[in-house]
């Protein structure tokens, strides 16, 4: 019983496990279930039809009405039932990715046949080729398509459409894109390029271009720098540099396309049509300095210098513009039969408003030089040289240059060109004639030299004579000058001596006056002192008396003169008989001296008193 129960539970468990493991197979077989992943689409192939039409229409490979075969309708990401495995084959296809910077070109494997003369299928509504059924039902054509797909992700049925990637069209700066279309109406008779038509977004919308009557072949319209979604099956692109008109020049445009315009040149000008801008012919308004997007296949731009232009008829010299590269030194023949060469420079100026006429007349500047300037200037100087010999031609160069300027200026005015100046450069006479002229000139110069040397000798002799006289004269002048100098020196010495004497006299007089003044001052000083002393002594005597005053003065004198009153050895009256006499004599001598001193003191004072009293 237990075994039976185990068997009962075992069988459902196995069935459930089998279902988990093989559920997809089971669902696919029994329910026709198809699960399309998020990043895929399902391409459906129908193996057979149970009921209805079995075969596809003749020439078709994609079924749109349930026929057997490749189906136009694809399966978007999701879940689908009833796609029985025995009737439908499902192939998962990744999305079609168009990277940034590229475009997708579409080739349809099925659809209506292309119209006769066309190479591209026109655009139909089909959601950027993601709805294959709509493409076929709306009249899509098989083959290459005019429409493209831009960068992005698309659910495209690759059974119907083949997608090829190509780079976007890049036009760099300072470049021009020249367009040649491979589809459109044939050009009209007499046209060389398709006319500019309405908006087609710079040839990126092919169907708008074709529906607007666009022409096949070279196009007048150009495209400028940028990035473009151009279908290379529709357009052929060529890039050229922009037309640059440098400063100091203008660009005269010759257009080969456009309507026939009214001639603006006037009745007198009969050398070509000058028309307004946009018409066929030479444009009357030239282009100024700058850069222009010109299609060189339908327009030609001729540069015309508007500054002064120098042309050199010299074999060894040519200007940067190279218009004179084919000009060479002019060889002429003189009246006396000598051929010689001369270099000529011609300066011309073309006003900007006259540039179109010059181009209309000559086509370009090189033709102007070759057809007018070269023969005009060459013939003038050849004719001018035949009227003169070589020496006279050399001597009248300035006059001939002025005459050439006037003649050439009048000629060039007829061609709308202004002649600024005509300059004659090097003139190279024949070598033999030059040698003869050189020898003659040397002889003349030698003669002149000899005459000059003779004149120099005569001048030298005269100079030496004059030099000798000048030397003697110099000595005379020196002697005269010496006498004059001596006289002036003597006069200077005398004046100097007189000056010294006068100086000494004045000094002596000044010294005498100084001494006199000093003596008078000293006498007055002594007198004043004496009067003062006398007055003092008189007052002292009146106060002290004569004797007392005399003794006072004696004592002052002894004190002032350091006179010793007491001798170093005193004489005594001792019993020494041997020294007693000597001591007595010394004592007497001292007394005598004291008395004499006293008398000498009194007498002068008295004399002084007498003097003072007087």
Residue, then its C-alpha position, 0 to 999 in steps of 0.5 A: x500500500x505504501x509503495x502504491x502511494x509513493x508511486x502515485x506521488x512520484x509520477x506527478x512530481x516527475x511530470x512537474x519536473x519535466x515541465x519545468x525543464x522542458x516548458x519552452x519546448x512544451x509551450x512551443x509545440x503544444x501552444x505555438x508560443x514564441x518569446x522574442x527578446x527585448x533586443x531582437x526581432x523575429x523574422x518569420x518564415x511560413x512553411x505552408x498554408x493550410x487554407x488559402x493561397x499557397x504561392x506568392x505572386x510571380x516575381x515576389x519573394x516576400x509574402x504580405x497576404x499570408x502566403x507561404x514563404x518569407x513574411x513581411x511582418x516581423x515579430x517585435x519583442x514580446x510573447x506570441x502564440x499559435x506560431x506552431x513549430x511545424x508551420x512557422x520558422x522563427x529566426x531572431x535578428x538583432x536590431x539594425x544599429x546605425x552608429x553616430x557619424x554614419x548613415x544607412x543605405x537601403x537596398x530592397x530585395x522585393x517590390x515593384x520594378x523601377x521605372x525606366x530610366x530611374x536607378x533609385x526607388x522613391x521614398x514611401x511611407x514605411x516607418x523608416x523601412x521598419x514596416x516591410x508590409x507597408x513598404x510593399x503595399x504602398x508601392x515600394x520599388x525594389x533596388x537602391x532607395x533614395x531614402x536613408x536611415x540616420x544614426x539610431x536603432x531600427x527593427x528592420x526586416x533583413x529578409x527584405x532590406x539589405x542595410x549598408x553603412x557609410x560615413x557622413x559627408x564632411x566638407x572642411x572649412x574653406x572648401x566647396x562641395x561640387x554636386x553631380x546628381x545621378x538621378x533626375x530629369x535630363x538637362x535641357x539643350x544648351x545647359x551644362x548644369x542643373x538649375x537651382x531649385x526649391x528646398x531640398x535641404x542641400x541635396x539631403x532630401x532626394x525625393x524633394x529634389x526629384x519631385x521639384x523637377x531636379x536635373x541630373x548631372x552637374x549642379x549650379x548649387x554648391x554646398x559649404x563646410x559642414x556635415x551632410x546626410x548625402x546618399x552616395x547612390x544619388x550624388x557624386x561629391x567633389x571638393x574644391x577650395x574656395x575662390x580667393x580674391x587677394x587684396x589689391x585685386x578684383x575678380x571678374x566672373x565669367x558665368x557659363x550658366x544662367x539666362x541671357x542678360x541685357x548687355x550693359x557695356x554700351x553701344x561703343x563697346x563691341x567686344x563682348x556682353x557685360x551683364x548683371x550678376x546671375x546672368x550668363x556672360x561677364x558680370x559687370x560687378x566684379x568681386x572684391x577681395x575675399x573668399x567666394x564659394x564658386x563652382x569652377x565648372x560653371x563659372x570662371x573668375x579672372x583676377x585683375x590687379x587694381x594696384x599699379x602693375x609693373x611689367x618688365x621687358x628684361x630677360x633677367x627680371x620678372x615680377x611676382x605676378x608672372x604676367x611678364x615672364x614671356x617678355x624679354x629685352x627689346x632689340x632695336x636697330x639704329x639709323x646707322x645700322x647698329x643693333x642694340x638692346x634696351x630694357x623697358x619697364x611699363x607701369x599700368x593701372x586698371x580701375x576696378x570698374x574697368x576690369x570687366x571691360x578688359x576681361x570681356x575684350x581680352x579674356x584674361x590679363x595674359x592676353x592683354x599683355x601679349x596682344x596689346x602691351x608687348x607689340x605696342x611698346x616693342x614697335x614704338x622703341x623700334x620705330x624710335x631707334x630707326x630715327x636716330x643713331x646710337x650715340x644720339x639715342x643715348x644722349x636723348x634718353x630722357x626726351x625719348x622716355x617722355x615721348x614713349x610715356x605720352x604715346x603709350x598712354x594714348x594707345x592704352x586708353x583705347x583698351x580701358x587701361x591707364x598708363x602710369x609711366x614708361x621707364x627706359x632701363x639699361x641700354x646696351x650698344x654694340x660692343x665694337x661701337x662701345x670700344x670705339x667710343x671708349x677709345x675716343x673717350x679715353x683719348x679725350x680724357x687723356x688730353x684733358x688730363x695732360x692739359x690739367x697736368x700742365x695747368x697744375x704745373x703752372x699753378x704749382x709754380x705760381x703757388x711756390x712763388x706766392x709761397x716764398x713771398x708769403x714766407x718772407x711776408x711772414x718774417x716781416x710780419x713776425x718782426x713787426x709783431x716782435x717790435x710791437x710786442x717789445x713796445x707793449x712789454x716795455x710799456x707794461x714794465x713801466x706801468x708795473x714799476x709805476x704801480x709798484x712805486x705807487x703801491x710802496x708810497x701808499x703802504x709807507x703813508x699808511x704805515x706812518x699814519x698807523x705809527x702816528x696814531x699808535x704813538x698818540x694813543x700810547x702817549x695818551x695812555x702814559x699820560x693818563x696812567x701818570x696822572x692817575x699815579x700822581x693823584x694816587x701818590x698825592x692822596x697817600x702822602x696827604x694821608x700818611x705823611x712824607x716819612x711814612x709814605x717813603x718807608x712804605x714804598x721802601x718796604x714794598x720795593x724790598x719785598x717786590x725785589x726780594x732784597x735781603x735785609x738781614x745778612x746770612x752772617x751776622x757781625x757780633x761783638x763777641x770776644x773773638x778778636x780775629x773776627x771783630x773788625x770784619x764784623x764791624x766793617x760789614x755792619x757799617x757797609x749795610x747801614x750805608x747801603x740802607x741809607x743810600x737806598x732811602x735817598x734814592x727812593x725819596x728823590x725820584x718820588x719828589x721829582x715825580x711830584x714836581x713833574x706831576x705838579x707842573 
